[in-house]
Amino acid sequence: MIDNKSDPVDMILGAARRCYLDLGFSGTGMKEVAAAAGVARSTVYRYFSRRDDLLVATVKREMEALNQQIRGKLAGYDNPADQLVEGFILAIKTIPRRPLLRAVFASDEDSRARRVVWSSDVIVHFGEELMDHVISPAAASGHLQDAVRPEILVEWVYRQLLSFLTLPSNWIKRDDELRATLHALLVPVLLIESPPRRPRPGSRARSYSPAGT
């Protein structure tokens, strides 16, 4: 039974994580989680009304821990392009090292779990985190391209991340190759590395004319 000093939600989420890793997503239901947590099935339903809600909450907690880890390692980067690229590389390298996230995002074992997480507020939450720590500063400094809305940019980045996790490149094998590729292909989609200079008040814009004319 539940220890009065223990947080029942913590116990349930910890048990769910163990069940997902031991039994797989399709083999884990409320009954299995309740047994692993040592609580009644009705207790699990008290906090999570649906099986998908439990999955999303478990993955969300894991992703929050990942996000803190990545943000800590990005603290030394001031340039938005470097933050974007190094964060992307860290995610590619770190997600497969976390068993639950690897099962969701970097495995073909159960694509349904990936679809459930993708359609939940987990991705929205992490999009907001990205906007707070990369997109918003880039916009404030004039480095963010404005052809599409920021939330679309965030979703596009996540789609690229999923593609690298599920279908590793046949050609990009080293960090320096991946870094160069991301700077060449990913950064220009999101960022303007050299924002246009604003004309001084009262100055006239100069139009281009070929040399010698």
C-alpha positions in Angstrom: 0.0 0.0 0.0 1.0 3.7 -0.3 3.4 5.1 2.2 1.8 8.2 3.7 5.1 10.0 3.2 5.2 9.2 -0.5 3.6 11.2 -3.3 1.2 8.8 -5.0 1.7 10.5 -8.3 5.4 10.0 -8.1 4.9 6.4 -7.2 2.5 5.8 -10.1 4.8 7.6 -12.6 7.8 5.6 -11.4 5.9 2.4 -11.7 4.6 3.3 -15.1 8.1 4.0 -16.3 9.3 0.6 -15.1 6.3 -1.1 -16.7 6.9 0.6 -20.1 10.5 -0.5 -20.1 9.8 -4.1 -18.9 6.5 -4.8 -20.6 6.5 -2.4 -23.5 3.9 0.3 -24.2 1.3 -2.0 -25.6 1.7 -4.5 -22.7 1.3 -1.8 -20.0 -2.2 -1.0 -18.7 -3.6 0.5 -15.5 -3.7 -3.0 -13.9 0.0 -3.5 -14.4 1.0 0.0 -13.2 -1.2 -0.4 -10.1 0.4 -3.7 -9.2 3.9 -2.3 -9.8 3.1 0.8 -7.6 1.5 -1.3 -4.9 -1.8 0.6 -5.1 -5.4 -0.2 -6.1 -6.3 0.3 -9.7 -8.9 2.9 -8.6 -6.0 5.0 -7.2 -4.3 5.1 -10.6 -7.6 6.2 -12.2 -8.0 8.9 -9.5 -4.9 10.7 -10.9 -5.0 9.5 -14.5 -8.4 8.9 -16.1 -7.0 7.4 -19.3 -4.1 5.1 -20.2 -2.8 7.7 -22.7 -2.8 10.4 -20.0 -0.5 8.2 -17.9 1.8 7.7 -20.8 2.0 11.4 -21.6 2.6 12.3 -17.9 5.4 9.8 -17.6 7.1 10.9 -20.8 6.6 14.6 -19.9 8.5 14.1 -16.7 11.4 12.4 -18.5 11.5 15.2 -21.1 11.6 17.9 -18.4 14.7 16.2 -16.9 16.2 16.1 -20.4 15.4 19.7 -21.0 17.1 20.8 -17.8 20.2 18.8 -18.7 20.4 20.3 -22.2 19.7 23.9 -20.9 22.5 23.5 -18.4 25.0 22.5 -21.1 23.9 25.4 -23.4 24.5 28.0 -20.8 27.9 28.9 -22.3 26.5 29.7 -25.8 25.3 33.2 -26.5 24.8 33.0 -30.2 21.3 31.8 -31.2 22.7 29.7 -34.1 25.1 27.9 -31.7 22.3 27.4 -29.2 20.1 25.8 -31.8 22.8 23.6 -33.3 24.4 22.4 -30.1 21.0 21.8 -28.5 20.0 19.7 -31.5 23.2 17.7 -31.3 22.8 17.2 -27.6 19.2 16.0 -28.1 20.3 13.5 -30.8 23.0 12.1 -28.5 21.1 12.2 -25.2 17.6 10.9 -26.1 19.0 7.4 -27.1 20.8 7.2 -23.7 17.5 7.6 -21.9 15.7 4.2 -22.2 12.1 5.6 -22.0 12.7 8.4 -24.5 14.6 6.1 -26.8 11.6 3.7 -26.8 9.3 6.6 -27.7 11.3 8.6 -30.1 14.1 6.5 -31.5 12.5 3.0 -31.8 10.0 1.5 -34.2 8.7 -0.9 -31.5 5.5 1.1 -30.9 4.7 4.0 -33.1 1.4 4.5 -31.4 3.2 5.8 -28.3 5.0 8.3 -30.4 1.8 9.5 -32.0 0.1 9.9 -28.5 3.0 12.0 -27.2 3.2 14.0 -30.4 -0.4 15.0 -30.3 -0.3 15.9 -26.6 0.7 19.1 -24.8 4.2 17.6 -24.2 5.4 18.9 -27.6 3.6 22.2 -27.1 5.3 22.6 -23.7 8.7 22.0 -25.1 8.0 24.3 -28.0 7.3 27.0 -25.4 10.6 26.1 -23.7 12.4 26.4 -27.0 10.7 29.7 -27.8 11.7 31.1 -24.4 15.4 30.1 -24.6 16.2 30.2 -28.4 13.4 31.6 -30.5 12.5 34.7 -28.3 16.1 35.9 -27.9 16.7 35.4 -31.6 13.6 37.5 -32.4 14.6 40.2 -30.0 18.0 40.5 -31.5 16.6 40.5 -35.1 18.0 37.1 -36.0 14.7 35.2 -36.4 13.3 34.9 -39.8 9.6 35.8 -40.0 8.3 34.0 -43.1 6.3 31.6 -40.9 5.0 31.7 -37.3 7.4 30.8 -34.5 5.3 27.8 -33.5 5.6 26.3 -37.0 9.4 26.8 -36.8 9.4 24.9 -33.5 7.4 22.0 -34.9 9.7 21.9 -37.9 12.7 21.5 -35.7 11.1 18.7 -33.8 10.3 16.9 -37.0 13.9 17.1 -38.1 15.0 15.8 -34.7 12.6 12.8 -35.0 13.9 12.1 -38.5 17.5 11.9 -37.2 16.5 9.7 -34.3 14.4 7.2 -36.3 16.4 7.2 -39.5 20.1 7.9 -38.8 22.0 9.4 -41.7 24.0 7.1 -44.0 26.6 9.8 -44.5 26.9 12.0 -41.4 28.9 10.0 -38.9 30.8 12.5 -36.8 29.8 15.5 -34.7 31.8 17.9 -36.8 29.9 16.7 -40.0 26.6 17.0 -38.2 27.5 20.4 -36.9 28.5 21.7 -40.3 25.3 20.2 -41.9 23.0 21.9 -39.3 24.7 25.3 -39.7 24.4 25.0 -43.5 20.8 23.6 -43.7 18.9 24.1 -40.4 20.1 27.5 -39.2 19.2 29.4 -42.4 15.7 28.1 -42.2 15.2 29.6 -38.7 17.7 32.4 -38.3 19.2 35.3 -40.1 22.7 35.2 -38.9 23.4 38.8 -39.9 20.2 40.8 -39.4 19.9 43.8 -41.8 21.1 47.1 -40.4 18.4 49.6 -39.7 18.9 53.0 -41.4 19.7 55.9 -39.2 16.9 58.4 -38.7 16.9 60.9 -41.6 19.2 58.9 -43.8 18.2 57.8 -47.3 18.4 54.2 -48.4 20.9 53.6 -51.2 19.7 51.6 -54.1 22.0 49.1 -55.8 23.5 49.9 -59.2 26.0 47.9 -61.1 29.6 49.1 -60.9 30.5 51.7 -63.5 26.9 53.1 -63.9 
